[in-house]
Amino acid sequence: MIYFDNSATTKPHPEVIESFAKVSANYFANPSSIHPLGGQVEKLLEAARQQAADLIGVLKETLIFTSGGTEGNNTAIKGVALEHQSRGKHIITTQAEHPSIYDTCSSLEKLGFEITYMPVAEDGTVSAADVENSIRKDTILVTMMQVNNEIGSIQPVEEIGNVLKKYPKVLFHVDAVQGLGKVPLNLSDTGIDLCTFSGHKIHGLKGTGLLYVNHTAKLYPLLHGGSQEYGIRSGTENVAGAVSFVKALRLIKEKQNHQKDNMLKTLHDKLMKGLRQLEDIEINSPSDGANHIVHFSVPGMKPEVIIHSLSQKEIYISTKSACSSRSLTESQVLAACGKSKEIASSGLRISFSYENTEEEIDIFMKELKKAIKQFKEALR
């Protein structure tokens, strides 16, 4: 099997599964219980939080365990909107966001908020200057992805964050789900107030994640109850999930530090070189984008035809975001980048992990050529 759909989800690492099973079996008490068993579980949860803080480079008290990227983004965006609506109802985002940002912002329009959807350049990015020019007196939040989940473009979020330091009443939220463990991000003194992470993108388990909330950022909680997670996310904590997430985080950070993107860059460059040699291929990913994502289109071919053909060879790729891939409409991201409808509706995404190999790319390219050839012959 060749698995090139890692931006949709990754295969859980055996050590992650083992840690989840061990904690579930042996640390099953409620961490809010005052008896010794509850105390042991609470200590384990806080130890996991401290380990995550050390790995990311932030204070322990700024980390909230969540169920993943969608919850983290909703908690950050709606939390800021509801908490600070008395001083402004203007939010800035881009036209090329993941649905958990784009649709969340759209939903707030029904509550009277005004959203500026910034146009992006051909490579899917915006500039810090354009963000600053979009700020108004009633702006309360800027929210965007670090790494685009479809085409891999990297937003200059640290540069934008530093610009936003001049506007202390404007909070800055970054969705770092696709970049974690692959594209560096410094949360220390870069003006980023909130940041979302997800476990199943880094060989962790689905239903696990983190939300970084700077001490200066006040959120209206979406869940009320027992005031767990510093009052931001009430509900009995998923301790096994939190511990397994931190295990995955440690393992992916080790990969990132040891390989320093060299393997991913090698795979990226090899695939890009192969695609450029094919006729009728439109490469949508920018050359300076994230090394683990390559997006291209085969105009005139429905992407599901190629996906099904490759699947028969146990090669697995995808189209756009897994959250919207079942929709047969054109990619909103590609449309925002100025691509034609033909290109935007025929996109294919390859996404690597550190486990993929150059040999797999050779096999993929061979089978891709076959699939395209067969399709063209069928049209004759």
C-alpha positions in Angstrom: 0.0 0.0 0.0 1.1 3.5 -0.8 -0.6 6.1 1.4 -0.3 9.7 0.1 -3.3 11.2 1.9 -1.5 12.3 5.1 -3.1 15.8 5.1 -6.5 14.1 5.5 -5.3 11.9 8.3 -2.2 9.9 9.3 -1.7 6.3 10.4 -1.5 6.3 14.2 1.9 5.4 15.6 2.0 2.1 17.6 3.4 3.9 20.6 0.5 6.4 20.5 -2.1 3.6 20.4 -0.2 1.8 23.3 -0.2 5.0 25.4 -4.0 5.5 24.9 -4.8 1.9 25.8 -2.5 2.0 28.9 -4.0 5.2 30.3 -7.6 4.1 29.5 -7.0 0.8 31.4 -5.0 2.1 34.4 -6.0 5.7 34.8 -9.7 5.6 34.3 -10.8 7.7 37.3 -12.3 11.2 36.8 -9.5 13.8 37.3 -11.9 16.0 39.1 -12.6 13.4 41.8 -11.0 14.2 45.1 -10.0 10.7 46.0 -6.5 9.4 45.4 -7.4 7.7 42.1 -8.7 11.0 40.7 -5.6 12.8 42.0 -3.3 10.4 40.1 -5.2 11.0 36.9 -5.1 14.8 37.4 -1.4 14.6 37.9 -1.0 12.6 34.7 -3.1 15.1 32.8 -1.1 18.1 34.0 2.2 16.3 33.3 1.0 15.8 29.7 0.1 19.4 29.5 3.6 20.4 30.8 5.3 18.1 28.3 3.2 19.6 25.4 4.1 23.1 26.6 7.8 22.2 26.6 7.6 20.8 23.1 5.8 23.7 21.7 7.6 26.4 23.7 4.8 28.0 25.6 3.5 28.1 29.2 1.5 25.2 30.5 -1.4 27.4 31.5 -1.9 28.5 27.9 -2.8 25.0 26.5 -6.3 23.6 26.3 -6.9 20.0 25.3 -9.5 19.7 22.6 -11.0 17.1 20.2 -9.0 18.5 17.2 -8.8 21.2 14.6 -12.5 21.9 14.0 -13.2 22.4 17.7 -10.1 24.4 18.2 -10.9 26.8 15.4 -14.5 27.1 16.5 -13.5 27.7 20.1 -11.0 30.4 19.1 -13.1 32.3 16.5 -16.5 32.1 18.2 -14.9 32.5 21.6 -13.3 35.8 20.6 -16.4 37.0 18.7 -18.8 36.4 21.6 -16.4 37.7 24.3 -15.5 40.9 22.5 -18.5 41.8 20.4 -19.3 44.8 22.7 -16.2 46.6 21.2 -16.4 45.4 17.7 -17.9 42.9 15.3 -15.4 42.9 12.5 -13.3 39.8 11.7 -10.6 39.4 9.0 -9.9 36.1 7.3 -8.9 35.0 3.8 -10.8 33.5 0.8 -8.7 30.3 0.9 -9.4 28.9 4.3 -10.3 25.5 5.6 -14.0 25.1 6.1 -13.6 25.1 9.9 -12.5 28.7 9.6 -14.4 29.9 6.6 -17.7 28.4 7.6 -17.3 29.4 11.2 -16.8 33.0 10.1 -19.8 32.7 7.7 -21.9 31.5 10.6 -21.1 34.6 12.6 -22.5 36.8 9.9 -25.9 35.5 10.9 -25.3 37.0 14.4 -24.5 40.4 13.0 -20.7 40.1 12.6 -19.0 41.5 9.5 -16.3 39.4 7.9 -13.6 40.6 5.5 -12.6 37.7 3.3 -9.3 38.9 2.0 -8.4 37.9 -1.6 -5.2 35.8 -1.9 -2.4 35.9 -4.4 -1.9 33.2 -7.1 0.1 31.2 -4.5 -2.7 31.4 -1.9 -1.0 33.9 0.4 -1.7 37.3 1.7 0.8 40.0 2.8 1.2 41.5 6.2 0.6 44.9 4.7 -2.7 43.9 3.2 -3.8 42.5 6.5 -2.9 45.7 8.2 -4.8 47.7 5.6 -7.9 45.6 6.3 -8.0 46.5 10.0 -10.8 48.9 11.1 -11.6 50.5 14.5 -14.1 47.7 15.1 -11.8 44.8 14.2 -11.5 42.2 16.9 -9.9 39.2 15.2 -7.7 38.1 12.4 -7.8 34.3 11.7 -6.0 32.2 9.0 -4.1 29.0 8.4 -0.4 28.7 8.6 -0.2 26.0 5.9 -3.0 25.7 3.3 -4.4 22.2 3.6 -5.0 21.9 -0.2 -2.1 23.5 -2.0 0.5 23.8 0.8 1.1 27.6 0.6 2.6 29.0 3.7 1.1 32.2 5.1 3.7 34.7 6.6 1.9 34.3 10.0 4.9 35.4 12.2 5.3 38.5 10.1 1.6 39.2 10.3 1.6 38.6 14.0 4.5 41.1 14.5 2.5 43.7 12.6 -0.6 43.1 14.7 1.4 43.9 17.8 0.6 47.5 17.0 -3.1 46.7 17.4 -3.4 45.2 20.9 -7.2 45.0 20.7 -7.0 42.8 17.6 -6.4 39.2 18.4 -4.6 36.9 16.0 -5.6 33.2 15.6 -3.6 30.7 13.5 -4.7 27.3 12.4 -1.4 25.3 12.5 -3.0 21.9 12.0 -1.2 21.2 8.7 2.1 22.6 9.7 2.7 20.9 13.1 5.8 18.8 13.0 6.6 19.8 9.4 6.8 23.6 9.1 8.4 25.6 12.0 6.2 28.0 13.9 7.4 30.2 16.8 4.6 31.1 19.3 6.9 33.1 21.6 6.6 36.8 21.1 5.4 36.7 17.5 2.0 38.3 18.1 0.0 35.0 17.8 -2.7 34.9 20.4 -4.4 31.7 19.6 -3.2 28.6 17.7 -4.9 25.3 16.8 -3.3 21.9 16.6 -4.7 18.4 15.8 -3.5 14.9 16.8 -4.6 12.8 13.8 -2.4 14.9 11.4 0.7 13.8 13.3 0.2 10.1 13.7 -2.0 10.6 16.8 -5.6 9.7 17.3 -8.7 11.3 15.9 -10.5 13.3 18.5 -7.4 14.8 20.1 -5.9 18.2 19.8 -4.7 21.4 21.5 -5.6 25.0 21.5 -3.0 27.6 22.5 -4.6 30.6 24.2 -2.2 33.4 25.2 -2.9 35.0 28.6 -4.0 38.2 26.9 -6.7 36.4 24.9 -10.1 36.2 26.7 -12.6 33.7 25.2 -16.3 33.2 25.7 -16.5 29.4 26.3 -18.7 27.4 23.9 -19.1 24.6 26.6 -20.3 25.4 30.1 -20.3 23.0 33.0 -17.6 21.9 35.4 -15.1 24.6 34.3 -12.4 22.1 33.2 -9.5 23.3 31.0 -9.3 26.7 32.8 -13.0 27.2 32.2 -12.7 27.3 28.4 -13.7 23.7 27.7 -16.0 22.2 30.3 -16.5 18.5 30.4 -14.7 15.5 31.9 -11.3 15.5 30.3 -10.2 12.8 27.7 -7.0 12.0 29.6 -6.0 9.1 27.5 -6.5 11.2 24.4 -4.4 14.0 25.9 -1.6 11.7 26.8 -1.6 10.0 23.4 -1.6 13.4 21.7 1.5 14.4 23.6 3.2 11.1 22.7 2.4 11.8 19.0 3.7 15.4 19.4 7.0 14.2 20.9 7.5 11.7 18.1 6.8 14.1 15.3 9.0 16.8 16.8 11.8 14.3 17.0 11.3 13.5 13.3 11.3 17.2 12.5 14.4 18.0 14.5 16.4 15.0 13.2 15.5 15.2 9.6 14.9 19.0 9.4 12.5 18.6 6.4 15.3 17.0 4.3 13.3 13.8 3.6 10.1 15.7 2.9 11.9 18.1 0.6 13.5 15.2 -1.3 10.1 13.7 -1.8 8.6 17.0 -2.8 11.2 17.9 -5.3 11.2 14.4 -6.9 7.4 14.5 -7.3 7.4 18.0 -8.7 10.1 17.1 -11.2 8.1 14.1 -12.4 4.9 16.0 -12.7 6.5 18.8 -14.7 7.6 16.2 -17.3 4.0 15.2 -17.9 1.8 16.9 -20.5 -1.5 18.4 -19.6 -0.6 18.8 -15.9 -1.2 22.0 -14.0 0.8 22.2 -10.8 -1.2 24.3 -8.3 1.2 24.2 -5.3 3.7 27.1 -5.1 7.4 26.1 -5.4 8.1 27.6 -2.0 5.2 26.0 -0.2 5.2 23.2 2.4 7.3 20.2 1.4 4.7 17.7 2.4 1.9 18.9 0.1 1.8 18.8 -3.7 -1.4 19.7 -5.5 -2.0 19.5 -9.3 -4.8 19.3 -11.8 -5.4 17.1 -14.9 -7.7 19.3 -16.9 -10.5 17.5 -18.6 -10.4 14.5 -16.2 -12.6 14.1 -13.2 -10.3 13.7 -10.2 -12.4 10.7 -8.8 -11.5 8.8 -12.0 -7.8 9.0 -11.2 -8.4 8.4 -7.5 -10.4 5.2 -8.2 -7.9 4.0 -10.7 -5.0 4.4 -8.3 -7.0 2.9 -5.5 -7.2 -0.3 -7.5 -3.4 -0.4 -7.2 -3.6 0.4 -3.5 -2.3 3.9 -4.0 -4.3 6.4 -2.0 -4.5 10.2 -2.8 -7.2 12.8 -2.4 -8.7 15.9 -4.0 -9.2 18.8 -1.7 -9.9 19.0 2.0 -11.2 15.7 3.4 -13.9 17.9 5.1 -15.2 18.9 1.6 -13.9 16.2 -0.8 -17.2 14.5 -1.2 -18.5 17.7 -2.8 -18.0 17.6 -6.6 -17.9 21.4 -6.9 -14.7 23.3 -7.7 -12.2 23.9 -5.0 -12.8 27.1 -3.2 -9.1 27.5 -2.5 -8.1 27.1 -6.2 -10.9 29.5 -7.3 -9.6 32.0 -4.8 -6.1 31.6 -6.3 -7.5 32.7 -9.7 -7.6 29.2 -11.3 -10.1 28.5 -14.0 -13.2 26.3 -13.2 -11.7 23.5 -15.2 -8.5 23.6 -13.1 -10.3 24.2 -9.9 -12.6 21.2 -10.4 -9.9 18.7 -11.4 -7.4 19.0 -8.6 -5.5 16.2 -6.9 -3.5 16.3 -3.7 -0.5 14.3 -2.7 0.5 14.7 1.0 3.5 13.0 2.6 4.5 11.8 6.0 8.1 11.1 7.2 7.4 7.4 6.5 7.0 7.8 2.7 9.8 6.9 0.3 11.2 7.9 -3.1 10.4 4.4 -4.4 6.7 5.1 -3.7 6.9 8.2 -5.8 8.3 6.2 -8.7 5.5 3.7 -8.5 2.9 6.5 -8.2 4.2 8.3 -11.3 4.1 5.1 -13.3 0.5 4.4 -12.3 -0.5 8.0 -12.8 0.8 8.0 -16.3 -1.2 4.7 -17.0 -4.4 6.2 -15.6 -4.1 9.3 -17.7 -3.3 7.3 -20.8 -6.2 5.0 -20.3 -8.6 7.9 -19.9 -7.4 9.6 -23.1 -7.7 6.3 -25.1 -11.2 5.8 -23.8 -12.2 9.2 -25.2 -11.1 8.3 -28.7 
